[in-house]
Amino acid sequence: MVTARAKTIGMLALLGTLILGAWSTASARTPKLSREAVVRNQLATQRKIQIARLRAYAEARHFPRNTYRWGKVNVLIDEDGTICAAANLMAKAGQMSLVRKTAKQNNFLRFADVRSGALMTWMLKSGLTQEEIAVIQEPYVLDQGEPGFDEREDERLYTHFMTTIEQLEKNTAASLDIAVARLLAA
């Protein structure tokens, strides 16, 4: 004669076997992600973070000033310590020391011209392409002391960054293809 307790134990054992069997079958059917898929997922996550950071930077409207040269010039860190949009992305990713070191070596560096080193490594892992980072790094116009210049320049930069964000979002799939291929080849 089987007691109620034995029936309960038997049912629990059967239930456990079914659950374990279903779990192991499901995990056996779940394919492992390729290295490329893992890298793509990581870069996609970074890309979303970078776009959000760029949006916050644009909305803050606190941009560096070119007080150095006539015309337009890239300025990583201006005289007041304000950093450019591309350098801001690096700083927010924990790379402020690299931003400072780079600015000390060449405060007018163009990200489009970087070919190796820590800056290239950061770009490869950022989720953005080097070309996109070069677009984000908009040069600044020399302030010639004209009335209303700062407001006009801030509006120009804000518009540039918001337009860039739209393009970044639109081109995500194609840009991730490029970013993945470059990172895996590095």
C-alpha positions in Angstrom: 0.0 0.0 0.0 1.4 3.3 -1.1 1.1 6.2 1.4 0.1 9.7 0.4 3.6 10.8 1.3 5.2 8.3 -1.0 2.9 9.4 -3.8 3.9 13.1 -3.2 7.6 12.1 -3.3 7.1 10.1 -6.4 5.3 13.0 -8.1 8.0 15.4 -7.1 10.7 13.1 -8.5 8.8 12.7 -11.8 8.3 16.5 -12.0 12.0 17.1 -11.3 13.0 14.6 -14.0 10.6 16.3 -16.5 11.9 19.7 -15.7 15.6 18.7 -16.0 14.9 16.8 -19.2 13.1 19.8 -20.7 15.9 22.1 -19.6 18.7 20.0 -21.0 16.8 19.5 -24.2 16.1 23.2 -24.5 19.7 24.1 -23.8 20.9 21.6 -26.3 18.7 23.2 -28.9 19.9 26.7 -28.0 22.8 27.4 -30.4 25.9 29.0 -29.0 26.5 32.5 -30.3 29.4 32.9 -32.6 32.3 35.2 -31.7 31.0 37.6 -34.3 27.5 37.6 -32.8 28.9 38.2 -29.3 31.0 41.1 -30.5 28.1 42.6 -32.5 25.9 42.5 -29.4 28.6 44.2 -27.3 29.1 46.9 -29.9 25.4 47.4 -30.3 25.1 48.0 -26.6 28.0 50.4 -26.7 26.5 52.2 -29.7 23.2 52.8 -27.8 25.2 54.2 -24.9 27.3 56.5 -27.1 24.3 57.8 -28.9 22.6 58.6 -25.5 25.7 60.3 -24.3 25.9 62.4 -27.5 22.3 63.4 -27.1 22.9 64.5 -23.5 26.0 66.4 -24.6 24.1 68.2 -27.3 21.2 69.0 -25.0 23.5 70.5 -22.4 24.8 73.0 -25.0 28.1 73.4 -23.3 30.6 73.3 -26.2 34.3 74.2 -26.4 35.4 77.5 -28.0 38.0 78.0 -30.7 40.1 80.8 -29.4 43.2 79.5 -31.1 43.1 79.7 -34.9 41.1 81.4 -37.7 38.4 79.4 -39.4 37.3 76.0 -38.1 39.5 73.8 -36.0 39.0 70.7 -33.9 39.7 71.5 -30.2 39.7 68.5 -27.8 39.8 70.7 -24.6 39.4 74.5 -24.7 41.0 77.1 -22.4 38.1 76.7 -20.0 38.4 72.9 -19.8 35.4 72.2 -21.9 35.8 69.0 -24.0 34.6 68.3 -27.5 31.8 65.9 -28.3 34.1 63.0 -29.3 36.3 63.5 -26.3 33.2 63.7 -24.1 32.2 60.2 -25.3 35.6 58.9 -24.3 35.5 60.7 -20.9 32.1 59.3 -20.2 33.5 55.8 -21.0 36.1 56.3 -18.3 38.9 57.5 -20.6 39.3 61.1 -19.3 43.0 60.5 -18.6 43.5 59.5 -22.3 41.6 62.6 -23.4 43.9 64.8 -21.3 47.0 63.0 -22.4 46.0 63.3 -26.1 45.1 67.0 -25.7 48.5 67.6 -24.1 50.2 66.0 -27.1 47.9 67.5 -29.8 44.9 69.4 -28.7 43.8 69.8 -32.4 43.9 66.1 -33.2 41.4 64.8 -35.7 40.0 61.4 -34.9 39.8 60.7 -38.7 43.6 60.8 -38.7 44.2 58.2 -35.9 45.6 54.9 -37.2 46.8 53.1 -34.0 47.2 53.2 -30.3 44.8 53.7 -27.4 42.5 56.1 -29.3 42.1 53.6 -32.1 41.4 50.8 -29.5 38.7 53.0 -27.9 37.1 53.8 -31.3 37.1 50.1 -32.3 35.3 49.2 -29.1 32.9 52.2 -29.0 30.2 50.8 -31.2 30.7 53.7 -33.7 32.9 53.7 -36.8 35.9 55.9 -37.1 34.0 57.9 -39.8 31.1 58.5 -37.5 33.4 59.7 -34.7 35.0 62.0 -37.2 31.6 63.5 -38.0 30.8 63.8 -34.3 34.1 65.7 -33.8 32.7 68.9 -35.5 35.3 71.7 -35.8 34.7 75.0 -33.9 34.7 78.4 -35.5 37.0 81.1 -34.2 35.2 83.5 -31.9 35.9 87.0 -33.3 34.0 88.8 -30.7 30.9 89.4 -32.8 27.7 90.1 -30.8 25.6 86.9 -30.5 28.4 84.7 -31.8 28.2 82.2 -28.9 24.5 81.7 -29.3 24.8 81.2 -33.1 27.7 78.8 -32.7 25.9 76.8 -30.0 22.8 76.6 -32.2 25.0 75.4 -35.2 26.6 72.8 -33.0 23.4 71.6 -31.4 21.8 71.2 -34.9 24.9 69.3 -36.1 24.8 66.9 -33.2 21.1 66.2 -33.4 21.3 65.6 -37.2 24.3 63.3 -36.5 22.3 61.4 -33.9 19.5 60.8 -36.5 22.1 59.5 -39.0 23.7 57.3 -36.4 20.3 55.7 -35.5 19.4 55.3 -39.1 22.7 53.7 -40.1 23.0 51.4 -37.1 22.9 48.0 -38.9 25.4 48.9 -41.6 27.7 50.7 -39.2 27.7 47.7 -36.8 28.7 45.5 -39.8 31.7 47.7 -40.3 32.5 48.1 -36.6 32.4 44.3 -36.1 34.6 43.5 -39.1 37.2 46.1 -38.0 37.3 45.0 -34.4 37.6 41.3 -35.3 40.4 42.1 -37.8 42.3 44.2 -35.3 
